[in-house]
Amino acid sequence: MTALTDRFARAVDYARVAHAAQVRKGTCVPYITHLLGVATLVIEAGGDEDQAIAGLLHDTLEDCGAAHEPIIRAQFGDRVADIVVACTDGTAEAKADHEDAEAKRRDWHARKHAYLAHLAGASADVLLVSACDKLHNARAIVQDLEDPGVGVAVFERFKAGQDGTLRYYESLCQTFSIHGVGPVGLLDAAVQRMHEHAGRTKRLTLEVAN
């Protein structure tokens, strides 16, 4: 059993404050629900407290800014901070540099290709937290796809649209499978459902340079 201490409680509060003004894409649901969901999946997969805390904080730099890194490192330790940094595919500041839709789309493709290449050599800590993050996101997409009020329009929320989003998740499945990451079976099942709801019979991947 994973023992959770006051550090975990402090991390929940840190995430709550850092993401206080943010909601899930296309919803009014507070963003903290995603972070709690990822931490829960990490624990269910056998992760320890550091990994669970990293699950809570994995989007802090990406959504709230790079200034959070030294604070996380000081409050929660190097291992947690290193996982958070490695799970970040672009800081809030870097994303803000791209203003028009086409520039954001190009930036998305560059970041995702780089992230997939990075995962190929990532540590077990990073792979577990990343896989749980992607699993929680994939399940949320499936839930919206199965909602008659949303359906395939859910892909309009993502910069890469339906095709790019499906290719990215398929590539993630392949990467996590190669490394034998615990939640990959659950992620693969969710991604399969994404393809089915989108009317896809063939699962394609993003091309990643070696």
N, C-alpha and C positions, 0 to 999 in steps of 0.2 A: 504494500500500500504506500502511495506517495504521501509523505508527511508535509503538511502545509503549515507554515509559521506566520508570524506577524509580517515577515517580508512580503509574503503573497498578498496579505491584506493591504499593505502599503502600496504595492504595485497596482492593485485594483483601483485604489484611490488616485494614484498618479495617472493612470490611463483615463479614469473618469474625468479628471480636471483637464488633462491635455487635449482630449477629444470632445470636450463639453459641447462645442458648437456644431459638431459634425453629425451627419446622419448617413445611413446606408443609401447607395445610389438609387435614385428614383423613388425613395420612400421618405417617411417621416420617422423612421425607426432610429433611435439613438445609436451611434456608431459603437458604443461600448458593448452592445449585444454581440457584435462580431468578435470583439477581442475576448470576451468571456467565453464565447463558443469555441474559439481556437484553443484557449487555455484548457478548456474542458476536454477537447479532443486529444490534446497532448497528454493529459493525465490518464485518459482512458487507454491511450496507446502505451502506457507504462513509463511516461516521462517523469522526470524528477522535478523538484520545485524550481530550480533555475530554468529549466526548459519551459515550465508552465508560466513563469514570470516573463520570459522572453516572448511567449505566445501573447501575453497581455500587452506587451510593449512593442511588438514587431512592426507596427505601422507608425510609431511615434515620429521617427525621423522623416519618413516618407510623407506623412500628412501634416505634421506640426513643425518640422524644421530641424536642421542639423544641430542646433544649439542644445537639443535635449541629450545628445550623446554623452558629454562629460557629466551631466547630472545623473543619468542612468548608471553610468560607470561608477560614480561616487556612491550612489545610494544602493545599488543592487549588485555591484561587482563586475569584474572583467568578463567572466564567462557569459553572463546575461548580456552585457553590452556588446560583446563580440558576436553573439547570435543575432541580436537586433540589427547590427550593422550589416551582417552577411545576408539577412533576409530583406534588406532594403535595396530596391532596384532603381532608386532615384529619390533625392530629397525634395521636400516641398519647394525649396528655393530653386532647384534645377528645373523642376516642372514649370514653375512660374515664368521661366525665360521664354517659353513657347506660347504665343498668344493666339495665332489663327489655327483653324481646325486642321489644315493640312500639315502644319508644323508639328502640332500635337500628335497627329497620326504617325508621322515619320519618327518622332521621338519615342512613341510607344513601341514601334517595331524595333528600334535600336536598343531600347532598354530591355525588352523581352528576350531578344536574341542574346544579349550580353548576360542576362540573368540565367538563361538556360545553360549557357556555356559555363557560367560560374558554378551552377549546381553540380555540374559533372565532377568537380573536384572538391565539393563542400564536405564539411565534417558531418558526422552522424547527428550532432546537436542541431545543426542548421537544416539538414534534410528533414528531420522529424517536425520541427516547427513549421517549416515551409509547406510540407505536405498537409499538415493539419489546417493551415491557412487556406490552401487551395481547395481542400475538401470542404471546408465550411462555405467558401464562396461558390463552389460548384453546386452544392446542395441548395443554396439560396437561388441560384439561377434555375435549377430544376423546379423548385417550388413556384417560381414566377412563370415558367413555361407551362406548368400545369394549372395555372390560374387563368380561367377564361377571360378575365379582365386585363391580362397582360400578354401572355403567350409569347410568340417570337419577337414581339416588340421589345422584350427585355434586352435584346442585343443592341438596340439603339442607344442604350446607356453607355456602351463601351466604345472607345475610340477606334478599335479595329473592326467593329461591326460583327456580324454573325460569323463570317468565314474566318477572320483573324482570331476571334475569341475561341472558336472550336479548335483551330489548329494549335493554338497555344496550350490549351488544356490537354490535348492529345500528346503534345510534346512533353508536357510535365509528367503525364502518366508514364511515358516511356522512360524518362529520366529516373523517376522514383522506383520504377520496376527494376531497372538495371542495378540499383543500389539496394534493393530489397527493403525499402522503407515500409514500416509496419502498416500504415493506413492506405497503401497504394491500391489494395483491392477495393476498398470502399470508394476511393476516388475514381478508379476505373469504372465502377458501376454507375456513379453519378455522371461521369462524362459520357458513357454510353447512352444514358437517358437524355442527355443534352442533345446528342446527335439524333436520336430517334424523334424527339419532339421537333427538331429543326428539319426533319425529313431527309436526313443524310444517311446514306447506306455505306459510305466509305469514310473512314476516319483518316484525315490528313494531318500532317505535322508542319510546324515551321521548320525551315531549313536552317541549321545552325552550323557555322563554320567550325572546323576542328582546330 
